[in-house]
Amino acid sequence: MWGGRFAGGPSALMREINASIAFDKRLWREDIAASKAHVAMLGAQGIVEAGDAAAISEGLDRIAAEYAADGVPEDPALEDIHMHVEARLTELIGPVAGRLHTARSRNDQVATDFKLWVRGASESNDRALAALQRALLARAEEHAATIMPGFTHLQVAQPVTLGHHLLAYVEMFRRDRSRFADARARADECPLGSAALAGTSYPLDREATAKALSFARPTANSLDSVSDRDFALDHLMAAAQCALHLSRLAEELIVWASQPFGFVKLGDDFSTGSSIMPQKRNPDAAELVRGHSGRILGELVALCVTMKGLPLAYSKDMQDDKEPVFAAQDLLEVSLAAMAGMIGSVTFDTARMRAAAATGHSTATDLADWLVRVAGVPFREAHHITGRAVKLAEERGAQLWDLPLAELQAIDGRIDASLFDVLSPEASVRSRTSYGGTAPDRVIEQIAAAKAALERDA
Ligand code: ARG
């Protein structure tokens, strides 16, 4: 493809370090689509004769059919997917194939192909995230009123509802979807027609190729077009943040499935046994989701470091842009699917969750709030009185609601029997009716709102 000015060929090592076909063959669909858009425009503009443009386009269709049926045959001498397609086109239709590369460079070609691929990956992530949200919402609906302990510092803090806890992740994944959507919106400009770096002297119609490839518009600066990989970085940043959310949910499932917690039993479909300990039931899928998140973050860092300090315009370092994105995407896809599967089949031990919510004096805040609301005590003083009640309960090895009224009144005379109405975990969650709060009524509203939002953008 570029041999004209060389007397000798590249060494075997040069070929080896140069070749990207082993991974960039994943771009074949995008490469052929971009070539078809390009040649149709060349034909329409009279840059290539209409008959030649048609022959090239038909040849590209035949290559697409071959690749779809048999995969991309790899020839390391042909470097990358762009050269593979062009070489095969030459075999199929002869020297007229050489007209395809008019007014184009592999630099704008690869930027276009990769952007198209990333956009497709982002759309597929959006669908996978919506499926995960739906799985979470279904379980939240079942458990809108199920009591569990809410934690801070992984210490029992206040009772919450399981539905509310699951909805927290629905929110995280909603933001992840909007991050991918933002990235897609910024990537909505087509680099094709920027050529090597400076643009071209041919009378291109870049609006037409942009439109044919469903971009909103062509990119505005040819130097930026061939050296910009923000779209890949944006995608990886969204992926890393999504993976981070997945890792938190995975971690909770792992902790909840442990015997001391016993909050959940993961389905057989997402558990593994041990080859030596017959009793074991391990949360491997959740652990791998947690593990994959570290690798996804690593791929983001890898591409940041590759791009850092690169002068304009294209440098071959940028060929290393694809593997981090492909790897992260593969890891994220399997993680999202596995998480949706786990959420679908996990069994919640609601009795154990309820029992755990009744430990750690989880309704102490309710006692303090009662003192403020009913007895008119300033909150700081109420906090102090409640602390004494907790201390007494601890000495007795009892919970607050087990303390006799007389002993509570000995701590503060303003306490009366109506206090006991607010001390149970059920009363506690029922009272948390502030917008976004854990009360079952609020949770049911939040589920309805989340479902409506899902349907709106479906
Ligand atoms: N395989 C190359 C890549 O992925 C295509 C662009 C090559 N351009 C060049 N000037 N060598 O980046």
Boltz pocket constraint, residues with backbone or C-beta under 6 A from the ligand:
constraints:
  - pocket:
      binder: B
      contacts: [[A, 18], [A, 20], [A, 24], [A, 80], [A, 106], [A, 107], [A, 110], [A, 314], [A, 315], [A, 316], [A, 318], [A, 319], [A, 320]]
      max_distance: 6.0
